[in-house]
Amino acid sequence: MKITESELPAACAYLQCQFAAHSWWPKEQPGEALHEFKLMQGSASGLSVWCEKWLDAGQLRLLEKAIKR
């Protein structure tokens, strides 16, 4: 998934809501994922890399839907 600079605010908002709502999110190593998210949320390319690393196919689809609203 490639996030554009124009989609970055919506993507960050969605991901921050997921972290806030679910202590287990994403499924693998949520603490490390949150730490890396905080480091990589500043650019669309960085966040795209983060998404590919941490999100599964279902989570990626939900993120895409949230961005396209």
PDB file of N, CA, C and O in Angstrom:
ATOM      1  N   MET A   1       0.840  -1.182   0.000  1.00  0.00           N
ATOM      2  CA  MET A   1       0.000   0.000   0.000  1.00  0.00           C
ATOM      3  C   MET A   1       0.881   1.240   0.000  1.00  0.00           C
ATOM      4  O   MET A   1       1.803   1.355   0.807  1.00  0.00           O
ATOM      5  N   LYS A   2       0.596   2.159  -0.900  1.00  0.00           N
ATOM      6  CA  LYS A   2       1.318   3.424  -0.971  1.00  0.00           C
ATOM      7  C   LYS A   2       0.407   4.534  -0.464  1.00  0.00           C
ATOM      8  O   LYS A   2      -0.673   4.766  -1.007  1.00  0.00           O
ATOM      9  N   ILE A   3       0.854   5.207   0.571  1.00  0.00           N
ATOM     10  CA  ILE A   3       0.126   6.350   1.111  1.00  0.00           C
ATOM     11  C   ILE A   3       0.732   7.611   0.496  1.00  0.00           C
ATOM     12  O   ILE A   3       1.953   7.762   0.450  1.00  0.00           O
ATOM     13  N   THR A   4      -0.126   8.509   0.028  1.00  0.00           N
ATOM     14  CA  THR A   4       0.354   9.768  -0.533  1.00  0.00           C
ATOM     15  C   THR A   4       0.433  10.826   0.574  1.00  0.00           C
ATOM     16  O   THR A   4      -0.133  10.658   1.654  1.00  0.00           O
ATOM     17  N   GLU A   5       1.138  11.906   0.284  1.00  0.00           N
ATOM     18  CA  GLU A   5       1.247  12.989   1.271  1.00  0.00           C
ATOM     19  C   GLU A   5      -0.130  13.552   1.615  1.00  0.00           C
ATOM     20  O   GLU A   5      -0.376  13.931   2.760  1.00  0.00           O
ATOM     21  N   SER A   6      -1.029  13.610   0.629  1.00  0.00           N
ATOM     22  CA  SER A   6      -2.367  14.151   0.898  1.00  0.00           C
ATOM     23  C   SER A   6      -3.200  13.205   1.770  1.00  0.00           C
ATOM     24  O   SER A   6      -4.116  13.646   2.464  1.00  0.00           O
ATOM     25  N   GLU A   7      -2.887  11.925   1.735  1.00  0.00           N
ATOM     26  CA  GLU A   7      -3.598  10.936   2.553  1.00  0.00           C
ATOM     27  C   GLU A   7      -2.998  10.774   3.945  1.00  0.00           C
ATOM     28  O   GLU A   7      -3.613  10.163   4.820  1.00  0.00           O
ATOM     29  N   LEU A   8      -1.808  11.314   4.152  1.00  0.00           N
ATOM     30  CA  LEU A   8      -1.076  11.112   5.408  1.00  0.00           C
ATOM     31  C   LEU A   8      -1.869  11.522   6.649  1.00  0.00           C
ATOM     32  O   LEU A   8      -1.913  10.743   7.601  1.00  0.00           O
ATOM     33  N   PRO A   9      -2.498  12.701   6.694  1.00  0.00           N
ATOM     34  CA  PRO A   9      -3.245  13.061   7.910  1.00  0.00           C
ATOM     35  C   PRO A   9      -4.378  12.079   8.234  1.00  0.00           C
ATOM     36  O   PRO A   9      -4.569  11.714   9.394  1.00  0.00           O
ATOM     37  N   ALA A  10      -5.121  11.657   7.220  1.00  0.00           N
ATOM     38  CA  ALA A  10      -6.221  10.712   7.442  1.00  0.00           C
ATOM     39  C   ALA A  10      -5.689   9.354   7.899  1.00  0.00           C
ATOM     40  O   ALA A  10      -6.270   8.720   8.779  1.00  0.00           O
ATOM     41  N   ALA A  11      -4.597   8.916   7.306  1.00  0.00           N
ATOM     42  CA  ALA A  11      -4.008   7.632   7.685  1.00  0.00           C
ATOM     43  C   ALA A  11      -3.507   7.671   9.129  1.00  0.00           C
ATOM     44  O   ALA A  11      -3.740   6.738   9.896  1.00  0.00           O
ATOM     45  N   CYS A  12      -2.829   8.740   9.489  1.00  0.00           N
ATOM     46  CA  CYS A  12      -2.319   8.866  10.861  1.00  0.00           C
ATOM     47  C   CYS A  12      -3.464   8.915  11.860  1.00  0.00           C
ATOM     48  O   CYS A  12      -3.397   8.277  12.911  1.00  0.00           O
ATOM     49  N   ALA A  13      -4.509   9.661  11.545  1.00  0.00           N
ATOM     50  CA  ALA A  13      -5.655   9.760  12.451  1.00  0.00           C
ATOM     51  C   ALA A  13      -6.296   8.391  12.661  1.00  0.00           C
ATOM     52  O   ALA A  13      -6.615   8.019  13.790  1.00  0.00           O
ATOM     53  N   TYR A  14      -6.483   7.646  11.578  1.00  0.00           N
ATOM     54  CA  TYR A  14      -7.075   6.312  11.675  1.00  0.00           C
ATOM     55  C   TYR A  14      -6.198   5.397  12.528  1.00  0.00           C
ATOM     56  O   TYR A  14      -6.698   4.709  13.418  1.00  0.00           O
ATOM     57  N   LEU A  15      -4.912   5.387  12.260  1.00  0.00           N
ATOM     58  CA  LEU A  15      -4.006   4.497  12.987  1.00  0.00           C
ATOM     59  C   LEU A  15      -3.918   4.873  14.460  1.00  0.00           C
ATOM     60  O   LEU A  15      -3.865   3.994  15.320  1.00  0.00           O
ATOM     61  N   GLN A  16      -3.902   6.162  14.757  1.00  0.00           N
ATOM     62  CA  GLN A  16      -3.876   6.593  16.155  1.00  0.00           C
ATOM     63  C   GLN A  16      -5.142   6.147  16.888  1.00  0.00           C
ATOM     64  O   GLN A  16      -5.077   5.751  18.052  1.00  0.00           O
ATOM     65  N   CYS A  17      -6.280   6.208  16.220  1.00  0.00           N
ATOM     66  CA  CYS A  17      -7.532   5.726  16.826  1.00  0.00           C
ATOM     67  C   CYS A  17      -7.461   4.227  17.106  1.00  0.00           C
ATOM     68  O   CYS A  17      -7.944   3.765  18.140  1.00  0.00           O
ATOM     69  N   GLN A  18      -6.867   3.471  16.199  1.00  0.00           N
ATOM     70  CA  GLN A  18      -6.744   2.032  16.407  1.00  0.00           C
ATOM     71  C   GLN A  18      -5.856   1.727  17.610  1.00  0.00           C
ATOM     72  O   GLN A  18      -6.179   0.859  18.421  1.00  0.00           O
ATOM     73  N   PHE A  19      -4.754   2.431  17.721  1.00  0.00           N
ATOM     74  CA  PHE A  19      -3.874   2.235  18.882  1.00  0.00           C
ATOM     75  C   PHE A  19      -4.602   2.585  20.180  1.00  0.00           C
ATOM     76  O   PHE A  19      -4.468   1.881  21.181  1.00  0.00           O
ATOM     77  N   ALA A  20      -5.366   3.664  20.158  1.00  0.00           N
ATOM     78  CA  ALA A  20      -6.064   4.108  21.367  1.00  0.00           C
ATOM     79  C   ALA A  20      -7.188   3.145  21.761  1.00  0.00           C
ATOM     80  O   ALA A  20      -7.436   2.929  22.948  1.00  0.00           O
ATOM     81  N   ALA A  21      -7.852   2.580  20.786  1.00  0.00           N
ATOM     82  CA  ALA A  21      -9.018   1.732  21.060  1.00  0.00           C
ATOM     83  C   ALA A  21      -8.658   0.295  21.408  1.00  0.00           C
ATOM     84  O   ALA A  21      -9.412  -0.375  22.114  1.00  0.00           O
ATOM     85  N   HIS A  22      -7.520  -0.186  20.926  1.00  0.00           N
ATOM     86  CA  HIS A  22      -7.174  -1.601  21.078  1.00  0.00           C
ATOM     87  C   HIS A  22      -5.743  -1.754  21.587  1.00  0.00           C
ATOM     88  O   HIS A  22      -4.797  -1.469  20.854  1.00  0.00           O
ATOM     89  N   SER A  23      -5.575  -2.191  22.811  1.00  0.00           N
ATOM     90  CA  SER A  23      -4.230  -2.350  23.379  1.00  0.00           C
ATOM     91  C   SER A  23      -3.429  -3.436  22.668  1.00  0.00           C
ATOM     92  O   SER A  23      -2.200  -3.444  22.739  1.00  0.00           O
ATOM     93  N   TRP A  24      -4.101  -4.336  21.994  1.00  0.00           N
ATOM     94  CA  TRP A  24      -3.446  -5.458  21.306  1.00  0.00           C
ATOM     95  C   TRP A  24      -3.128  -5.139  19.847  1.00  0.00           C
ATOM     96  O   TRP A  24      -2.600  -6.000  19.143  1.00  0.00           O
ATOM     97  N   TRP A  25      -3.429  -3.948  19.379  1.00  0.00           N
ATOM     98  CA  TRP A  25      -3.340  -3.626  17.957  1.00  0.00           C
ATOM     99  C   TRP A  25      -2.002  -3.015  17.616  1.00  0.00           C
ATOM    100  O   TRP A  25      -1.502  -2.207  18.399  1.00  0.00           O
ATOM    101  N   PRO A  26      -1.388  -3.354  16.485  1.00  0.00           N
ATOM    102  CA  PRO A  26      -1.700  -4.510  15.653  1.00  0.00           C
ATOM    103  C   PRO A  26      -1.368  -5.807  16.375  1.00  0.00           C
ATOM    104  O   PRO A  26      -0.868  -5.781  17.499  1.00  0.00           O
ATOM    105  N   LYS A  27      -1.636  -6.914  15.752  1.00  0.00           N
ATOM    106  CA  LYS A  27      -1.591  -8.204  16.449  1.00  0.00           C
ATOM    107  C   LYS A  27      -0.215  -8.579  16.982  1.00  0.00           C
ATOM    108  O   LYS A  27      -0.113  -9.158  18.064  1.00  0.00           O
ATOM    109  N   GLU A  28       0.828  -8.264  16.256  1.00  0.00           N
ATOM    110  CA  GLU A  28       2.181  -8.639  16.658  1.00  0.00           C
ATOM    111  C   GLU A  28       2.897  -7.465  17.305  1.00  0.00           C
ATOM    112  O   GLU A  28       2.963  -6.385  16.717  1.00  0.00           O
ATOM    113  N   GLN A  29       3.426  -7.650  18.483  1.00  0.00           N
ATOM    114  CA  GLN A  29       4.267  -6.671  19.179  1.00  0.00           C
ATOM    115  C   GLN A  29       3.703  -5.245  19.131  1.00  0.00           C
ATOM    116  O   GLN A  29       4.332  -4.357  18.556  1.00  0.00           O
ATOM    117  N   PRO A  30       2.528  -5.018  19.725  1.00  0.00           N
ATOM    118  CA  PRO A  30       1.911  -3.693  19.630  1.00  0.00           C
ATOM    119  C   PRO A  30       2.759  -2.565  20.216  1.00  0.00           C
ATOM    120  O   PRO A  30       2.716  -1.444  19.709  1.00  0.00           O
ATOM    121  N   GLY A  31       3.521  -2.833  21.261  1.00  0.00           N
ATOM    122  CA  GLY A  31       4.364  -1.788  21.838  1.00  0.00           C
ATOM    123  C   GLY A  31       5.442  -1.326  20.879  1.00  0.00           C
ATOM    124  O   GLY A  31       5.667  -0.127  20.714  1.00  0.00           O
ATOM    125  N   GLU A  32       6.105  -2.275  20.251  1.00  0.00           N
ATOM    126  CA  GLU A  32       7.142  -1.944  19.276  1.00  0.00           C
ATOM    127  C   GLU A  32       6.533  -1.275  18.045  1.00  0.00           C
ATOM    128  O   GLU A  32       7.112  -0.344  17.485  1.00  0.00           O
ATOM    129  N   ALA A  33       5.354  -1.760  17.629  1.00  0.00           N
ATOM    130  CA  ALA A  33       4.676  -1.165  16.476  1.00  0.00           C
ATOM    131  C   ALA A  33       4.330   0.298  16.752  1.00  0.00           C
ATOM    132  O   ALA A  33       4.508   1.148  15.879  1.00  0.00           O
ATOM    133  N   LEU A  34       3.845   0.596  17.937  1.00  0.00           N
ATOM    134  CA  LEU A  34       3.503   1.977  18.290  1.00  0.00           C
ATOM    135  C   LEU A  34       4.754   2.852  18.302  1.00  0.00           C
ATOM    136  O   LEU A  34       4.734   3.976  17.800  1.00  0.00           O
ATOM    137  N   HIS A  35       5.823   2.344  18.867  1.00  0.00           N
ATOM    138  CA  HIS A  35       7.081   3.097  18.896  1.00  0.00           C
ATOM    139  C   HIS A  35       7.538   3.436  17.475  1.00  0.00           C
ATOM    140  O   HIS A  35       7.891   4.581  17.194  1.00  0.00           O
ATOM    141  N   GLU A  36       7.533   2.457  16.593  1.00  0.00           N
ATOM    142  CA  GLU A  36       7.950   2.688  15.209  1.00  0.00           C
ATOM    143  C   GLU A  36       6.983   3.624  14.494  1.00  0.00           C
ATOM    144  O   GLU A  36       7.399   4.451  13.682  1.00  0.00           O
ATOM    145  N   PHE A  37       5.682   3.493  14.798  1.00  0.00           N
ATOM    146  CA  PHE A  37       4.690   4.388  14.194  1.00  0.00           C
ATOM    147  C   PHE A  37       5.019   5.841  14.526  1.00  0.00           C
ATOM    148  O   PHE A  37       4.985   6.709  13.653  1.00  0.00           O
ATOM    149  N   LYS A  38       5.336   6.095  15.786  1.00  0.00           N
ATOM    150  CA  LYS A  38       5.656   7.468  16.201  1.00  0.00           C
ATOM    151  C   LYS A  38       6.868   8.010  15.446  1.00  0.00           C
ATOM    152  O   LYS A  38       6.941   9.206  15.163  1.00  0.00           O
ATOM    153  N   LEU A  39       7.807   7.142  15.124  1.00  0.00           N
ATOM    154  CA  LEU A  39       8.997   7.559  14.384  1.00  0.00           C
ATOM    155  C   LEU A  39       8.720   7.775  12.897  1.00  0.00           C
ATOM    156  O   LEU A  39       9.346   8.628  12.267  1.00  0.00           O
ATOM    157  N   MET A  40       7.785   7.005  12.335  1.00  0.00           N
ATOM    158  CA  MET A  40       7.608   6.984  10.883  1.00  0.00           C
ATOM    159  C   MET A  40       6.380   7.745  10.387  1.00  0.00           C
ATOM    160  O   MET A  40       6.165   7.838   9.178  1.00  0.00           O
ATOM    161  N   GLN A  41       5.578   8.287  11.291  1.00  0.00           N
ATOM    162  CA  GLN A  41       4.337   8.938  10.871  1.00  0.00           C
ATOM    163  C   GLN A  41       4.541  10.295  10.200  1.00  0.00           C
ATOM    164  O   GLN A  41       3.580  10.885   9.706  1.00  0.00           O
ATOM    165  N   GLY A  42       5.749  10.789  10.174  1.00  0.00           N
ATOM    166  CA  GLY A  42       6.016  12.111   9.618  1.00  0.00           C
ATOM    167  C   GLY A  42       6.050  12.193   8.105  1.00  0.00           C
ATOM    168  O   GLY A  42       5.999  13.289   7.547  1.00  0.00           O
ATOM    169  N   SER A  43       6.136  11.060   7.432  1.00  0.00           N
ATOM    170  CA  SER A  43       6.168  11.089   5.969  1.00  0.00           C
ATOM    171  C   SER A  43       5.319   9.955   5.405  1.00  0.00           C
ATOM    172  O   SER A  43       5.176   8.894   6.013  1.00  0.00           O
ATOM    173  N   ALA A  44       4.765  10.210   4.230  1.00  0.00           N
ATOM    174  CA  ALA A  44       3.921   9.205   3.580  1.00  0.00           C
ATOM    175  C   ALA A  44       4.725   7.949   3.252  1.00  0.00           C
ATOM    176  O   ALA A  44       4.236   6.834   3.435  1.00  0.00           O
ATOM    177  N   SER A  45       5.954   8.125   2.768  1.00  0.00           N
ATOM    178  CA  SER A  45       6.757   6.950   2.416  1.00  0.00           C
ATOM    179  C   SER A  45       7.118   6.150   3.662  1.00  0.00           C
ATOM    180  O   SER A  45       7.084   4.920   3.636  1.00  0.00           O
ATOM    181  N   GLY A  46       7.462   6.828   4.749  1.00  0.00           N
ATOM    182  CA  GLY A  46       7.767   6.132   5.995  1.00  0.00           C
ATOM    183  C   GLY A  46       6.571   5.381   6.538  1.00  0.00           C
ATOM    184  O   GLY A  46       6.696   4.245   6.995  1.00  0.00           O
ATOM    185  N   LEU A  47       5.408   6.015   6.488  1.00  0.00           N
ATOM    186  CA  LEU A  47       4.205   5.355   6.996  1.00  0.00           C
ATOM    187  C   LEU A  47       3.810   4.170   6.115  1.00  0.00           C
ATOM    188  O   LEU A  47       3.313   3.161   6.615  1.00  0.00           O
ATOM    189  N   SER A  48       4.030   4.291   4.811  1.00  0.00           N
ATOM    190  CA  SER A  48       3.752   3.166   3.907  1.00  0.00           C
ATOM    191  C   SER A  48       4.599   1.954   4.268  1.00  0.00           C
ATOM    192  O   SER A  48       4.104   0.827   4.290  1.00  0.00           O
ATOM    193  N   VAL A  49       5.876   2.190   4.551  1.00  0.00           N
ATOM    194  CA  VAL A  49       6.774   1.106   4.959  1.00  0.00           C
ATOM    195  C   VAL A  49       6.281   0.505   6.274  1.00  0.00           C
ATOM    196  O   VAL A  49       6.251  -0.716   6.429  1.00  0.00           O
ATOM    197  N   TRP A  50       5.900   1.353   7.210  1.00  0.00           N
ATOM    198  CA  TRP A  50       5.392   0.871   8.501  1.00  0.00           C
ATOM    199  C   TRP A  50       4.166  -0.016   8.289  1.00  0.00           C
ATOM    200  O   TRP A  50       4.074  -1.090   8.884  1.00  0.00           O
ATOM    201  N   CYS A  51       3.231   0.416   7.456  1.00  0.00           N
ATOM    202  CA  CYS A  51       2.007  -0.350   7.206  1.00  0.00           C
ATOM    203  C   CYS A  51       2.322  -1.726   6.629  1.00  0.00           C
ATOM    204  O   CYS A  51       1.750  -2.732   7.049  1.00  0.00           O
ATOM    205  N   GLU A  52       3.229  -1.758   5.673  1.00  0.00           N
ATOM    206  CA  GLU A  52       3.587  -3.048   5.064  1.00  0.00           C
ATOM    207  C   GLU A  52       4.212  -3.985   6.089  1.00  0.00           C
ATOM    208  O   GLU A  52       4.026  -5.199   6.017  1.00  0.00           O
ATOM    209  N   LYS A  53       4.943  -3.433   7.031  1.00  0.00           N
ATOM    210  CA  LYS A  53       5.600  -4.263   8.044  1.00  0.00           C
ATOM    211  C   LYS A  53       4.621  -4.769   9.090  1.00  0.00           C
ATOM    212  O   LYS A  53       4.676  -5.939   9.468  1.00  0.00           O
ATOM    213  N   TRP A  54       3.726  -3.909   9.566  1.00  0.00           N
ATOM    214  CA  TRP A  54       2.942  -4.222  10.754  1.00  0.00           C
ATOM    215  C   TRP A  54       1.501  -4.654  10.512  1.00  0.00           C
ATOM    216  O   TRP A  54       0.928  -5.345  11.353  1.00  0.00           O
ATOM    217  N   LEU A  55       0.903  -4.273   9.403  1.00  0.00           N
ATOM    218  CA  LEU A  55      -0.517  -4.560   9.204  1.00  0.00           C
ATOM    219  C   LEU A  55      -0.726  -5.780   8.326  1.00  0.00           C
ATOM    220  O   LEU A  55       0.003  -6.001   7.358  1.00  0.00           O
ATOM    221  N   ASP A  56      -1.736  -6.570   8.678  1.00  0.00           N
ATOM    222  CA  ASP A  56      -2.084  -7.712   7.827  1.00  0.00           C
ATOM    223  C   ASP A  56      -3.031  -7.224   6.720  1.00  0.00           C
ATOM    224  O   ASP A  56      -3.401  -6.050   6.683  1.00  0.00           O
ATOM    225  N   ALA A  57      -3.412  -8.129   5.830  1.00  0.00           N
ATOM    226  CA  ALA A  57      -4.218  -7.744   4.663  1.00  0.00           C
ATOM    227  C   ALA A  57      -5.548  -7.109   5.072  1.00  0.00           C
ATOM    228  O   ALA A  57      -5.970  -6.121   4.471  1.00  0.00           O
ATOM    229  N   GLY A  58      -6.202  -7.660   6.075  1.00  0.00           N
ATOM    230  CA  GLY A  58      -7.475  -7.104   6.524  1.00  0.00           C
ATOM    231  C   GLY A  58      -7.316  -5.706   7.107  1.00  0.00           C
ATOM    232  O   GLY A  58      -8.131  -4.822   6.842  1.00  0.00           O
ATOM    233  N   GLN A  59      -6.281  -5.508   7.887  1.00  0.00           N
ATOM    234  CA  GLN A  59      -6.027  -4.187   8.478  1.00  0.00           C
ATOM    235  C   GLN A  59      -5.679  -3.161   7.393  1.00  0.00           C
ATOM    236  O   GLN A  59      -6.077  -2.000   7.481  1.00  0.00           O
ATOM    237  N   LEU A  60      -4.946  -3.592   6.386  1.00  0.00           N
ATOM    238  CA  LEU A  60      -4.618  -2.698   5.272  1.00  0.00           C
ATOM    239  C   LEU A  60      -5.875  -2.276   4.519  1.00  0.00           C
ATOM    240  O   LEU A  60      -6.009  -1.112   4.143  1.00  0.00           O
ATOM    241  N   ARG A  61      -6.806  -3.223   4.293  1.00  0.00           N
ATOM    242  CA  ARG A  61      -8.063  -2.892   3.612  1.00  0.00           C
ATOM    243  C   ARG A  61      -8.866  -1.873   4.407  1.00  0.00           C
ATOM    244  O   ARG A  61      -9.417  -0.934   3.833  1.00  0.00           O
ATOM    245  N   LEU A  62      -8.938  -2.049   5.724  1.00  0.00           N
ATOM    246  CA  LEU A  62      -9.669  -1.110   6.560  1.00  0.00           C
ATOM    247  C   LEU A  62      -9.028   0.278   6.540  1.00  0.00           C
ATOM    248  O   LEU A  62      -9.728   1.290   6.529  1.00  0.00           O
ATOM    249  N   LEU A  63      -7.716   0.319   6.535  1.00  0.00           N
ATOM    250  CA  LEU A  63      -7.012   1.592   6.448  1.00  0.00           C
ATOM    251  C   LEU A  63      -7.309   2.274   5.108  1.00  0.00           C
ATOM    252  O   LEU A  63      -7.572   3.476   5.071  1.00  0.00           O
ATOM    253  N   GLU A  64      -7.269   1.518   4.019  1.00  0.00           N
ATOM    254  CA  GLU A  64      -7.572   2.085   2.714  1.00  0.00           C
ATOM    255  C   GLU A  64      -8.978   2.673   2.677  1.00  0.00           C
ATOM    256  O   GLU A  64      -9.187   3.760   2.138  1.00  0.00           O
ATOM    257  N   LYS A  65      -9.943   1.953   3.251  1.00  0.00           N
ATOM    258  CA  LYS A  65     -11.328   2.460   3.300  1.00  0.00           C
ATOM    259  C   LYS A  65     -11.397   3.749   4.092  1.00  0.00           C
ATOM    260  O   LYS A  65     -12.079   4.689   3.686  1.00  0.00           O
ATOM    261  N   ALA A  66     -10.698   3.808   5.222  1.00  0.00           N
ATOM    262  CA  ALA A  66     -10.720   5.007   6.061  1.00  0.00           C
ATOM    263  C   ALA A  66     -10.097   6.203   5.343  1.00  0.00           C
ATOM    264  O   ALA A  66     -10.568   7.331   5.492  1.00  0.00           O
ATOM    265  N   ILE A  67      -9.052   5.965   4.576  1.00  0.00           N
ATOM    266  CA  ILE A  67      -8.384   7.047   3.859  1.00  0.00           C
ATOM    267  C   ILE A  67      -9.266   7.575   2.724  1.00  0.00           C
ATOM    268  O   ILE A  67      -9.278   8.777   2.457  1.00  0.00           O
ATOM    269  N   LYS A  68      -9.991   6.696   2.066  1.00  0.00           N
ATOM    270  CA  LYS A  68     -10.755   7.073   0.872  1.00  0.00           C
ATOM    271  C   LYS A  68     -12.072   7.773   1.197  1.00  0.00           C
ATOM    272  O   LYS A  68     -12.749   8.247   0.286  1.00  0.00           O
ATOM    273  N   ARG A  69     -12.447   7.850   2.463  1.00  0.00           N
ATOM    274  CA  ARG A  69     -13.728   8.481   2.844  1.00  0.00           C
ATOM    275  C   ARG A  69     -13.786   9.915   2.423  1.00  0.00           C
ATOM    276  O   ARG A  69     -14.787  10.589   2.665  1.00  0.00           O
TER     277      ARG A  69
END
